[in-house]
Amino acid sequence: MTQEHPQQPSQSPPLISVVAPCYNAEKYLEAALQSIFAQDYPNFEVIIVDDGSTDNSLAMLRALQDTYAFTLLTQHNQGVSATLNNGLKHARGVYVSTPDLDDIMLPHSLSVRARYLDEHPEVGCVGALIAYMDSDGAETKTQQRTEVKTFSFDQIVREAVVIGAPGALYRMEAMRAAQFYDPAIKVQDFQITLRIASKGYQIHELPVCVTRYRRHPNNLSRKFKVLLDADMLAMAPFKTHPEYQKGRTVLINKALKYAVVADKKFAWQLLRSIPLRHYNRTTFKRLKRLVLHR
């Protein structure tokens, strides 16, 4: 259902589909929905897909439909990529936002990014900055920048660049070109950044904070083995790219940040999987931490 606002201009801005996956988010649902429906953008629809939640999320969502006009879909648990694909089948928007339902969208979140896509038809995904908060909503730090960043496909492969869902607004045309998400890859952000860029679309990131991102013990970023497996699967189609090995090292370094403390045996396995010629400063830093950490 499209969110309606009084006194819309005769020429409405492009419809944005807000497609939000939900899995066991009962603690944060109401605040997240309130922030979505507080957007100052005048033309959007909201589609929420419950991915087999085992807590009270589904009952809460059904109750919240009395307050907020959104479409609710349900499915057996399949993971976030399949969940988003399900929602996207029902989406009618020109642009797509895929927020997590434990985060808080700032009121200008949709409008500032949609305006940029309006003005830059070559851009398939525009990201933005986020403010971090803890599980109780207390802000811990905010990303800051003064200029728009642009990423080429080569750079995205080389640096394993991720435009995270909390800051991303996608052009639906670009998502279709990328054939949406691979449901076999359980993490969505890196794969869709790569897939859109590989189709020739530009990827930009605005120096504007648009979302408050909640860090808590259930964040996938803390499940480094799951994340590494997903990242490697996302990168696999591009093995012949000349920057592939550099990007692979970046991904392993990211996992090593946690492995050197949490799983030393696995950390050694990861280090041995990197050819010595592809070690970089971060790799040596991780090696030093592994050797010295007790």
C-alpha positions, -999 to +999 in steps of 0.1 A: +000+000+000+013+034-009+018+059+019-004+089+011+002+125+022-021+154+017-015+181-010+008+161-032+019+178-063+002+167-096+035+151-107+044+127-079+081+118-074+091+082-083+076+055-061+100+039-036+094+004-025+106-001+011+111-039+013+121-050+048+130-085+059+119-095+095+133-123+116+129-122+154+129-084+156+100-080+182+121-057+205+127-031+178+098-034+154+076-006+165+104+020+166+117+008+132+082+011+116+076+045+132+108+058+116+099+044+081+065+060+082+080+093+094+098+098+061+094+132+045+093+116+010+058+117-003+055+085-024+065+051-010+051+017-003+061-006+025+064-044+021+075-065+051+084-102+048+085-122+079+111-150+075+096-176+098+101-156+131+100-177+162+094-148+186+063-126+187+073-106+156+045-118+133+017-112+158+032-077+164+033-070+127-003-080+123-013-057+151+008-028+138-011-030+105-039-012+124-016+018+127+006+016+096-004+008+060+020-019+049+018-052+030+028-082+051+041-114+036+051-146+055+072-175+046+091-204+062+127-195+072+148-191+041+174-165+049+176-128+041+184-130+004+154-153-004+132-131+019+141-099+000+135-117-034+100-126-021+093-090-012+107-077-045+083-098-065+055-076-051+074-043-053+062-016-078+088+010-070+112+028-093+137+027-064+141+002-036+152+005+000+158-026+021+162-015+057+166-038+087+139-037+112+162-031+142+175+001+127+161+037+127+157+056+094+162+093+098+133+114+083+152+125+052+166+091+045+145+083+014+143+118+000+180+126+000+189+094-018+160+094-042+169+130-053+204+118-061+192+089-082+168+112-100+197+134-109+222+106-117+205+080-140+239+062-144+239+053-107+224+019-099+229+021-061+235+051-039+247+046-004+250+070+025+265+072+060+252+057+092+253+065+129+260+036+152+240+029+183+240+002+209+212-023+216+195+002+239+196+030+212+224+051+227+245+065+199+281+055+199+297+070+168+287+086+135+304+082+101+316+115+087+327+126+052+325+158+032+325+145-004+305+120-025+325+088-031+323+069-064+333+033-069+342+016-101+336-021-106+373-028-105+376-009-072+347-028-057+363-061-065+398-049-054+387-035-021+356-057-015+335-026-012+301-031+005+273-006+003+253-018+033+215-020+032+210+006+060+225+032+037+216+019+003+189+030-022+187+009-053+174+016-088+149-012-095+161-014-131+196-022-118+184-048-094+165-065-123+197-064-144+215-081-115+188-107-113+182-097-077+198-117-049+213-152-050+193-170-023+222-195-018+242-166-005+229-158+030+242-123+033+228-097+009+249-065+009+282-075-007+266-097-034+242-070-046+268-043-047+290-066-069+262-077-091+249-042-098+283-028-105+292-058-128+262-048-150+278-014-157+260+008-132+279+032-111+279+030-073+281+062-053+280+070-016+267+103-002+284+122+027+250+123+045+239+103+075+206+086+068+202+057+093+209+049+129+224+013+128+219-008+159+248-030+170+239-059+192+250-095+199+229-109+170+244-087+143+257-109+115+289-090+114+299-108+146+293-142+129+326-140+110+326-175+095+291-172+081+300-138+067+332-150+052+315-179+035+289-156+020+315-130+009+335-157-008+304-170-027+296-135-037+331-130-051+334-164-068+318-154-101+346-129-106+376-152-101+390-142-135+389-105-127+425-092-124+417-076-089+401-108-075+431-119-054+434-085-038+397-085-030+399-120-016+427-109+008+405-080+020+377-105+028+400-128+047+416-099+066+380-089+077+374-124+091+408-125+107+399-095+128+377-118+148+394-151+142+427-141+157+409-138+191+380-162+188+395-191+169+433-193+165+433-225+146+410-211+120+430-179+119+461-199+110+442-217+082+430-184+068+465-169+068+479-200+050+452-196+024+466-162+013+496-164-011+525-146+005+527-121-024+491-110-016+498-102+021+492-065+028+497-043+057+465-054+073+474-091+069+507-086+087+488-066+114+465-096+119+494-120+120+511-100+147+479-099+167+476-137+164+511-143+175+510-119+205+474-124+217+470-147+247 
